[in-house]
Every structure is written in C-alpha cells, then in structure tokens.
C-alpha cells in the first residue's frame, strides 16, 4: 500500500485507548472552561476528532493564552521556540498545583 501523509500518520499506539477506556468521556470534560493563564497538559483523546492537535504536542505542558470559539489557544515550548496550539477542551488536562 502507498504511504499515507495524513495528520494521524504513525499514531496506532499513541492514539489508542485501553479496552476499558474506549468511548467518549464525561460531559464535564467537554464543557470545562479554562481561564487565561491556566497550566494544562495536552493529552489527545482519540475518540474526539474535532479540535485535535498534532501528535507531536501530545504530553506537552503549556499555558492557556485565549479562547477561540469552542477551542483554546495554548502556548507551549518546543525546544527553545514558543509555539501556539489550538485545541479543544477534550484534549486538555488541568495541571494540579501542589498546595
């Protein structure tokens, strides 16, 4: 077969779920409102295709810069460069602050 060049190329293991995790998450995950300045981790949910960031940014830590429609603009460091990733809240996870 010819090599594909899509957005989800080589993600067979990265974007797969364990057998008991399959299906959609709770509605609270979809409706959570992040505030500007919140620290988040990009954790791609493969069951939701809309607003999915590129696979390179899976597991990266960033900061919410602004809201764009239903999605959020997240500033991350990739090497020494600042990059901006647009992702929906299903693909974000709030970083727990140690109090």
C-alpha distances in whole Angstrom, upper triangle without the diagonal:
4,7,9,13,14,18,17,14,15,17,16,20,22,22,22,26,28,28,32,31,28,29,31,34,38,39,41,38,37,40,41,43,43,45,45,45,44,42,38,35,32,30,27,27,24,26,27,24,27,29,26,26,24,23,25,28,27,31,32,36,38,40,41,42,42,41,38,39,37,35,37,37,36,37,36,36,33,34,38,36,37,34,34,32,32,32,33,35,33,31,34,37,40,41,44,47,50,53
4,6,10,12,16,15,12,14,17,17,20,21,21,23,26,29,30,33,32,29,30,32,34,38,39,40,37,36,39,40,42,41,44,43,44,42,40,37,34,31,29,26,27,24,26,26,23,26,27,25,25,22,21,23,26,26,30,31,35,36,38,39,39,40,39,36,37,36,34,35,35,34,35,34,34,31,32,35,34,35,32,32,30,30,30,31,34,32,30,33,36,39,40,44,46,49,52
4,7,10,13,12,9,10,14,14,18,18,19,20,24,27,28,31,30,27,28,30,32,36,36,38,35,34,37,38,39,38,41,40,40,39,37,34,31,27,26,23,24,21,24,24,21,24,24,22,21,18,18,19,22,23,26,27,31,32,35,35,36,37,36,34,34,33,31,32,31,31,32,30,30,27,28,31,30,31,28,28,26,27,27,29,31,29,27,30,33,36,37,40,43,45,49
4,6,9,9,7,9,12,13,17,17,16,18,22,25,26,29,27,25,26,27,29,33,33,35,32,30,34,34,36,35,37,37,37,36,34,31,28,25,24,21,21,18,21,21,18,20,21,18,18,16,15,17,20,20,24,25,29,30,32,32,33,33,32,30,31,29,27,29,28,28,29,28,28,25,27,30,28,29,26,26,23,24,23,25,28,26,24,27,30,33,35,38,41,43,47
4,7,8,6,9,12,14,17,16,16,19,22,26,27,30,28,26,26,27,28,32,32,34,30,29,32,33,33,33,35,34,34,33,32,29,26,22,22,19,21,18,20,20,17,19,19,16,16,13,13,15,18,18,22,23,26,27,29,29,30,30,30,27,28,27,25,26,25,25,26,25,25,22,24,27,25,25,22,22,20,21,21,23,26,25,22,25,28,31,33,36,39,41,45
4,5,5,9,10,13,16,15,14,17,20,23,25,27,25,23,23,23,25,28,29,30,27,25,28,29,30,29,32,31,32,31,29,26,24,20,19,16,17,15,17,16,13,15,15,13,13,10,11,13,16,16,20,21,24,25,27,27,28,28,26,24,25,24,22,23,22,23,24,23,24,21,24,27,24,24,21,20,18,18,18,20,23,21,19,22,25,28,30,33,36,39,42
4,6,9,9,12,15,13,12,15,18,22,24,26,23,21,21,21,22,26,26,27,24,22,25,26,27,26,28,28,28,27,25,22,20,16,16,13,14,12,15,14,11,12,12,10,9,7,8,10,12,13,17,18,21,21,23,23,24,24,23,21,22,21,18,19,19,19,20,19,21,18,21,24,22,21,18,17,14,14,14,16,19,18,15,18,22,25,26,30,33,35,39
4,6,6,8,11,10,8,11,15,18,20,22,20,18,18,19,21,24,25,26,22,22,25,26,27,26,29,29,29,27,26,22,19,16,15,11,12,10,13,13,10,13,13,10,10,8,7,10,12,12,16,17,21,22,24,24,26,26,25,23,24,22,20,21,21,20,22,20,22,19,22,25,23,23,20,19,16,16,15,17,19,17,15,18,21,24,26,29,32,34,38
4,6,8,11,10,10,13,17,20,22,24,22,20,21,22,24,27,28,30,26,25,29,29,30,29,32,32,32,30,28,25,22,18,17,14,16,13,16,16,14,16,17,13,13,10,9,11,14,14,17,19,22,24,27,27,28,29,28,26,27,25,23,24,23,23,24,22,23,20,22,25,24,24,21,21,18,19,18,20,23,21,18,21,23,27,28,31,34,36,40
4,6,8,8,9,11,15,18,20,23,21,20,21,22,24,27,29,30,26,26,30,30,31,30,33,33,32,30,28,25,21,18,17,14,16,13,16,18,16,19,19,15,15,12,9,11,14,13,16,18,22,24,27,28,29,30,30,28,29,27,25,25,25,24,25,23,23,20,22,25,24,25,22,23,20,21,20,22,24,21,19,21,23,27,27,30,33,35,39
4,6,5,5,8,11,14,17,19,17,16,18,19,20,24,25,26,23,23,26,26,28,27,30,30,30,28,25,22,19,15,13,11,12,10,13,14,13,16,16,13,13,10,8,10,12,11,14,16,20,22,25,25,27,28,27,26,27,25,22,23,23,22,23,21,22,20,22,25,24,24,22,21,18,19,18,19,20,18,15,18,20,24,24,27,30,32,36
4,6,6,6,10,12,14,17,16,15,17,18,20,24,26,27,24,24,28,28,30,29,32,33,33,30,28,24,21,18,15,13,13,10,13,15,15,18,19,15,16,14,11,14,16,14,16,19,22,25,28,28,31,31,30,29,30,27,25,26,26,25,26,24,25,23,25,29,28,28,25,25,22,22,20,21,22,19,17,20,22,25,26,29,32,34,37
4,6,5,8,10,13,16,14,14,16,18,19,23,25,26,23,24,27,27,29,28,32,32,31,29,26,23,19,17,14,12,13,11,14,16,16,19,20,16,16,15,11,14,15,12,14,17,21,23,27,27,30,31,30,30,30,28,25,26,26,24,26,23,24,22,24,28,27,27,25,25,22,23,21,22,22,19,17,19,20,23,24,26,30,31,35
4,6,9,11,14,16,14,14,16,17,18,21,23,24,20,21,25,24,26,25,28,28,28,25,23,19,15,13,10,9,10,9,13,14,14,17,17,13,13,12,8,10,12,9,10,14,17,20,23,24,26,27,27,26,27,25,22,22,23,21,22,20,21,19,21,24,24,24,21,21,18,19,17,18,19,16,14,16,17,20,21,23,26,28,32
4,7,10,13,15,12,11,13,14,15,19,20,21,18,18,22,22,24,24,27,27,27,25,22,19,16,13,10,7,7,5,9,11,11,14,14,11,12,11,8,12,12,9,12,15,18,20,23,23,26,26,25,24,25,22,20,21,21,20,22,20,22,20,23,26,25,25,22,21,18,18,15,16,17,14,12,14,16,20,21,23,27,29,32
4,7,9,12,10,9,11,13,14,18,20,22,18,19,23,23,26,26,29,30,30,27,25,21,18,15,12,10,9,7,9,12,13,16,17,14,15,15,12,15,16,13,14,18,20,23,25,26,29,29,28,27,27,24,22,23,25,23,25,24,25,24,26,29,29,28,25,25,21,21,18,18,19,15,14,17,17,21,22,25,28,30,33
4,6,8,6,6,9,11,12,15,18,19,17,18,22,22,25,25,28,30,30,26,24,21,18,16,12,11,9,8,9,12,14,17,18,15,17,17,15,18,18,14,15,19,21,23,26,26,29,29,28,28,28,24,23,24,25,24,26,25,26,26,28,31,31,30,27,26,23,22,19,19,18,15,14,16,16,20,21,23,27,28,31
4,6,5,7,10,13,13,17,20,21,18,20,24,24,27,27,30,32,32,28,26,23,20,18,15,14,12,11,12,15,18,21,22,19,21,21,18,21,21,17,17,21,23,26,28,29,32,32,31,31,31,27,26,27,29,27,29,27,29,28,30,34,33,32,30,29,26,26,23,22,21,17,17,19,18,22,23,24,27,29,32
4,6,6,10,13,14,17,20,22,20,21,25,25,29,29,33,35,35,31,29,26,23,22,18,17,14,13,13,16,19,22,24,21,23,24,21,24,24,20,21,24,26,29,31,31,35,35,33,33,32,29,28,29,31,30,32,31,33,32,34,37,37,36,33,32,29,28,25,24,23,19,19,21,21,24,26,27,30,31,34
4,6,9,11,12,14,18,19,18,20,23,23,27,27,31,33,33,30,28,25,22,21,18,17,14,14,13,17,20,22,24,22,24,25,23,25,25,21,21,25,26,28,30,30,34,34,32,32,32,28,27,28,31,29,32,31,33,32,35,38,37,36,34,33,29,28,25,23,22,18,19,20,20,23,24,25,28,29,32
4,7,8,9,12,15,16,14,16,19,20,23,24,28,30,30,26,25,21,19,18,14,13,10,11,10,13,16,19,20,18,20,21,19,22,21,18,18,21,23,25,27,27,30,30,28,29,28,24,23,25,27,26,28,27,29,29,32,35,34,33,30,29,25,25,21,19,18,14,15,17,16,19,21,22,26,27,30
4,7,9,12,15,17,15,16,19,21,24,25,29,31,31,28,26,23,20,19,15,13,10,9,8,11,14,17,19,17,20,21,19,22,22,18,19,23,24,26,28,28,31,30,28,28,27,23,23,25,27,26,29,28,30,30,33,36,35,33,31,29,25,24,21,19,18,14,15,18,18,21,23,25,28,30,33
4,7,10,12,15,13,13,17,19,22,23,27,29,30,27,26,23,21,19,16,14,10,9,6,9,12,15,17,16,19,21,20,23,22,19,20,23,25,26,28,27,29,29,26,26,25,21,21,23,26,25,29,28,31,31,34,36,35,33,30,28,25,23,19,17,16,13,14,17,18,21,24,25,29,31,33
4,7,9,11,10,10,13,15,18,20,24,26,27,24,24,20,19,17,14,12,9,9,6,8,11,13,15,14,17,20,19,23,21,18,20,22,23,24,25,24,26,25,23,23,21,18,18,20,23,23,26,26,29,29,33,35,33,31,28,26,22,21,17,14,13,10,12,14,15,18,21,23,26,29,31
4,7,8,7,8,11,12,16,17,21,24,25,21,21,18,17,16,13,12,9,11,9,9,13,14,15,15,18,20,20,22,21,18,18,21,21,22,23,22,25,24,21,22,21,17,17,19,22,21,25,25,28,28,31,34,32,30,28,25,22,20,16,13,11,8,11,12,13,15,18,19,23,26,28
4,5,6,7,9,11,14,16,20,23,24,21,21,18,18,18,15,15,12,14,12,12,16,16,17,17,20,23,23,25,23,21,21,23,23,23,23,22,25,24,21,22,21,17,18,19,22,22,26,26,29,30,34,36,34,32,29,27,24,21,18,15,12,10,13,14,13,15,19,19,23,25,27
4,5,5,6,9,12,15,18,22,23,20,21,19,19,18,17,16,13,16,13,12,16,15,16,17,20,23,24,26,24,22,22,24,23,23,23,21,23,22,19,20,18,14,16,17,21,22,25,26,30,31,34,36,34,31,29,26,23,20,17,13,11,9,13,14,14,16,19,20,23,26,28
4,5,5,6,10,12,16,19,20,17,18,16,17,17,16,16,14,17,16,14,18,17,17,18,20,23,24,26,23,21,21,22,21,21,20,18,21,20,18,19,18,14,15,16,20,20,23,25,28,29,33,34,33,30,28,25,22,20,16,13,10,9,13,12,12,13,16,17,20,23,24
4,6,6,9,11,15,18,19,16,16,13,14,13,12,12,11,14,13,12,15,14,14,14,16,20,20,22,19,17,17,19,18,18,18,16,19,18,16,17,16,13,13,14,17,17,20,21,25,26,29,31,29,27,24,22,19,17,13,10,7,6,9,9,9,11,14,15,19,22,23
4,6,9,11,15,17,19,17,17,15,15,14,13,13,11,14,12,10,13,12,11,13,15,19,20,22,20,18,19,20,19,19,18,16,19,17,14,15,13,10,10,12,16,17,20,22,25,26,30,31,29,26,24,21,18,15,12,8,6,5,9,10,11,13,17,18,21,25,26
4,6,10,13,16,18,16,17,15,17,16,16,16,15,17,16,14,16,14,14,16,18,22,23,25,22,21,21,21,20,20,18,16,18,16,13,14,13,9,11,12,16,17,21,23,26,28,31,32,30,27,25,22,19,16,13,10,7,8,12,12,12,13,17,18,21,24,26
4,6,10,13,15,12,14,12,14,14,15,16,15,18,17,15,18,16,15,16,18,21,22,24,21,19,19,19,18,17,16,13,16,14,12,14,14,10,11,11,15,15,19,20,24,26,29,30,28,25,23,20,18,16,13,10,7,9,11,10,10,10,14,15,17,21,22
4,7,10,12,10,13,12,15,15,16,17,17,21,20,18,19,17,15,17,18,22,23,24,21,20,20,20,18,16,14,11,13,11,9,12,12,10,10,10,13,14,17,19,23,25,28,29,27,23,22,19,17,15,13,10,8,11,13,11,11,11,14,15,17,21,22
4,7,9,7,9,9,12,13,15,16,17,21,21,19,20,18,15,17,17,20,22,22,19,18,18,17,14,12,10,7,10,9,9,12,13,11,10,8,11,11,14,16,19,22,25,25,24,20,19,16,15,13,12,10,8,11,12,9,10,8,11,13,15,18,19
4,6,6,9,10,14,15,18,20,21,24,25,22,23,21,18,20,19,22,24,24,20,21,20,18,15,13,10,7,8,8,8,12,14,13,12,10,11,11,13,16,19,22,25,25,23,20,19,16,16,15,14,13,11,15,15,12,13,11,13,14,15,18,19
4,6,9,11,14,16,19,20,22,25,26,23,24,22,18,20,19,22,23,23,19,20,20,17,15,11,8,5,5,6,8,12,14,14,13,9,9,9,11,14,17,20,23,22,20,17,16,14,14,14,14,14,13,17,17,14,14,12,14,16,16,19,20
4,6,9,13,15,18,20,22,26,27,25,25,23,20,21,19,22,23,22,19,20,18,16,12,9,6,5,6,9,11,15,17,17,15,11,11,9,10,12,15,18,21,20,19,15,15,14,15,15,15,16,15,18,17,14,14,11,12,14,13,17,18
4,6,10,12,15,18,20,23,24,22,23,22,19,19,18,21,22,21,17,18,16,14,11,8,6,5,8,10,12,15,17,16,14,11,11,9,11,12,15,18,21,21,20,17,16,15,14,15,14,14,12,15,14,11,10,7,8,10,10,14,15
4,7,10,13,16,18,22,23,22,23,22,18,18,17,19,19,18,15,15,13,11,7,6,5,7,10,12,14,17,19,18,15,12,12,9,10,10,13,16,18,18,18,15,15,14,14,15,14,15,13,15,13,10,9,6,6,9,9,13,15
4,7,9,12,14,18,20,18,19,18,16,15,14,16,16,16,12,12,10,8,6,5,6,7,11,13,14,16,18,16,13,11,11,8,10,10,13,15,18,19,18,15,14,13,12,13,11,12,10,12,10,6,5,4,5,9,11,14,17
4,6,9,12,15,18,17,18,18,15,13,12,14,13,13,9,8,6,6,4,6,9,10,14,16,16,18,20,18,14,12,13,9,11,10,12,14,16,18,17,15,14,13,12,13,11,12,11,11,8,6,5,6,7,10,13,16,19
4,6,9,12,15,14,14,14,12,10,8,10,10,10,7,5,5,6,6,8,10,11,14,15,15,16,18,16,13,11,11,9,11,10,12,13,16,18,17,15,13,12,9,10,8,10,9,9,6,5,6,9,10,14,16,19,22
4,6,9,12,12,13,14,12,10,9,11,10,11,8,5,6,8,9,11,14,14,17,18,18,19,20,17,14,14,15,12,15,13,16,16,19,21,20,19,17,15,12,13,10,11,10,8,5,6,7,10,11,14,18,20,23
4,6,9,9,9,11,10,7,7,9,8,10,9,6,8,10,12,14,16,16,19,19,18,18,19,16,14,14,15,14,16,15,17,17,20,23,21,20,17,16,12,12,9,10,10,8,5,7,9,13,15,18,21,24,27
4,6,6,8,10,10,8,10,12,11,14,13,10,11,14,16,17,19,18,21,21,19,19,19,16,14,15,17,16,19,19,21,21,24,27,25,23,21,19,15,14,11,10,10,7,6,9,11,14,17,19,23,25,28
4,5,7,10,11,8,11,12,11,14,14,11,14,16,18,20,22,21,24,24,22,21,21,18,16,18,19,19,22,21,23,22,25,28,27,25,22,21,17,16,13,12,13,10,9,12,14,18,20,23,26,29,32
4,6,9,11,10,13,15,14,18,17,15,17,19,21,22,24,23,25,25,22,22,21,17,17,19,21,21,24,24,26,26,29,31,30,28,25,23,19,18,14,13,13,10,10,14,16,19,22,24,28,30,33
4,6,8,7,11,13,14,17,16,14,17,19,20,21,22,20,22,21,19,18,17,14,13,16,18,18,22,22,25,24,28,30,28,26,23,20,17,14,11,10,11,7,8,12,15,18,21,24,27,30,33
4,6,6,9,11,12,16,15,14,17,19,21,21,22,21,22,21,19,17,16,14,13,15,17,18,21,21,24,23,27,29,27,25,21,19,15,13,11,10,12,10,10,14,17,20,23,26,29,32,35
4,5,9,12,14,17,16,15,18,19,20,20,20,18,20,18,16,14,13,10,10,13,15,16,19,20,23,23,27,28,26,24,20,17,14,11,9,8,10,9,10,13,16,19,22,25,28,32,34
4,6,10,12,15,13,13,16,16,17,16,17,15,16,15,13,11,11,9,7,9,11,12,16,17,20,20,23,25,22,20,16,14,10,7,5,5,8,8,8,11,14,17,20,23,26,29,32
4,7,9,11,10,10,13,14,16,15,17,16,17,17,15,14,14,12,10,11,12,13,15,16,18,18,21,23,21,19,16,13,10,8,6,7,10,9,7,10,13,17,19,22,25,28,31
4,6,8,7,8,11,11,13,13,15,14,16,16,15,14,15,14,11,11,11,10,12,12,15,14,18,20,17,16,12,10,7,7,6,8,11,11,8,10,13,16,18,22,24,27,30
4,6,6,8,11,11,14,14,17,17,18,19,18,17,19,18,14,14,13,13,14,13,14,13,16,18,16,15,12,11,8,9,9,12,15,14,11,13,16,19,20,24,26,29,32
4,5,5,9,10,14,15,18,19,20,21,21,20,22,20,17,17,16,15,16,14,15,13,16,19,17,17,14,14,11,13,12,14,16,15,11,13,16,19,20,23,26,28,31
4,6,9,9,12,13,17,18,20,21,22,21,23,22,18,17,16,14,14,12,12,9,12,15,14,14,12,13,11,13,13,16,18,17,13,14,16,19,19,23,25,27,31
4,6,5,9,10,13,14,16,18,18,19,21,19,16,14,13,11,11,9,10,8,12,14,13,12,10,10,8,11,10,13,15,14,11,11,13,15,16,19,21,24,27
4,6,9,11,14,16,18,20,20,20,22,20,16,15,15,12,13,11,13,12,14,17,17,16,14,13,11,13,11,13,14,13,9,10,11,14,14,18,20,23,26
4,7,10,13,15,18,20,20,21,23,21,18,16,16,13,13,11,12,12,14,17,17,16,14,15,13,15,13,15,14,14,10,10,10,12,12,15,17,19,23
4,7,10,13,15,18,19,20,22,20,17,15,14,10,10,7,8,9,11,14,13,12,11,12,11,13,12,15,15,15,11,10,11,12,11,15,17,19,22
4,7,10,13,16,17,19,22,20,17,14,13,9,9,6,8,10,12,14,14,12,11,12,11,13,13,15,14,15,12,10,9,10,8,12,13,16,19
4,7,9,12,14,16,19,18,14,11,10,6,5,4,7,10,13,13,12,10,10,9,9,11,11,14,13,15,12,10,10,10,9,13,14,17,20
4,6,9,12,14,17,17,14,10,8,5,5,7,10,13,16,16,14,11,11,10,10,12,12,14,13,16,14,11,11,10,10,13,14,17,19
4,6,8,11,14,13,10,7,6,5,6,9,13,16,19,18,16,13,12,10,10,10,10,11,11,14,13,10,11,10,12,15,15,19,21
4,7,10,13,14,11,7,5,6,6,10,13,16,19,18,16,12,11,9,10,10,12,13,13,17,16,13,15,14,15,18,18,22,23
4,7,10,11,9,6,5,8,10,13,17,19,22,22,19,15,14,11,11,10,11,12,12,16,16,14,16,15,17,20,21,24,26
4,6,7,6,4,6,9,12,15,19,21,25,24,22,18,16,12,12,9,10,10,10,14,14,13,15,15,18,21,22,26,27
4,6,5,5,7,10,13,17,20,22,25,25,22,19,16,12,11,8,9,9,11,14,15,14,17,18,21,24,25,29,30
4,5,8,10,14,17,20,23,25,28,29,25,22,19,16,14,10,11,9,11,14,15,15,18,19,22,25,27,31,32
4,7,10,13,17,19,23,24,28,29,26,23,20,16,14,10,9,6,8,10,12,13,15,17,20,23,25,29,30
4,7,10,13,16,19,20,24,25,22,19,16,12,10,6,5,4,7,9,10,10,13,15,18,21,23,27,28
4,6,10,13,16,18,22,22,19,16,13,10,8,6,6,6,7,11,10,9,12,13,15,19,20,24,26
4,7,10,13,15,19,19,16,12,10,6,6,5,7,9,10,13,12,11,14,14,16,20,21,24,26
4,6,10,12,16,16,14,10,8,5,5,6,7,10,11,13,11,9,12,12,13,17,18,22,24
4,7,10,13,12,10,7,6,5,6,9,11,14,14,17,14,12,14,14,14,18,18,22,24
4,6,9,10,8,6,5,6,8,11,12,15,16,18,14,13,14,14,14,17,18,21,24
4,6,6,6,5,6,9,10,14,15,19,19,21,18,16,17,17,16,19,20,22,25
4,6,5,6,7,10,11,15,16,20,21,22,18,17,18,19,18,22,22,25,28
4,6,8,10,13,15,18,20,23,24,25,21,20,21,22,20,24,24,26,29
4,7,10,13,16,19,21,25,25,27,23,22,23,23,22,25,24,26,29
4,6,10,13,16,19,22,23,25,22,21,22,22,21,25,25,27,30
4,7,10,13,16,19,21,23,19,18,20,20,19,23,23,25,28
4,7,10,13,16,18,20,17,16,18,19,19,23,23,26,29
4,7,10,13,15,17,15,14,16,17,18,22,23,26,28
4,6,10,12,14,11,11,14,16,17,21,22,26,28
4,7,10,12,10,11,14,16,18,21,23,27,29
4,7,8,6,7,11,13,16,19,22,25,28
4,6,6,7,11,13,16,19,22,25,27
4,5,5,8,10,13,16,19,22,24
4,6,8,11,14,17,20,23,26
4,7,10,13,16,19,22,25
4,7,9,13,16,19,21
4,6,9,12,15,18
4,6,9,13,15
4,6,9,12
4,6,9
4,6
4
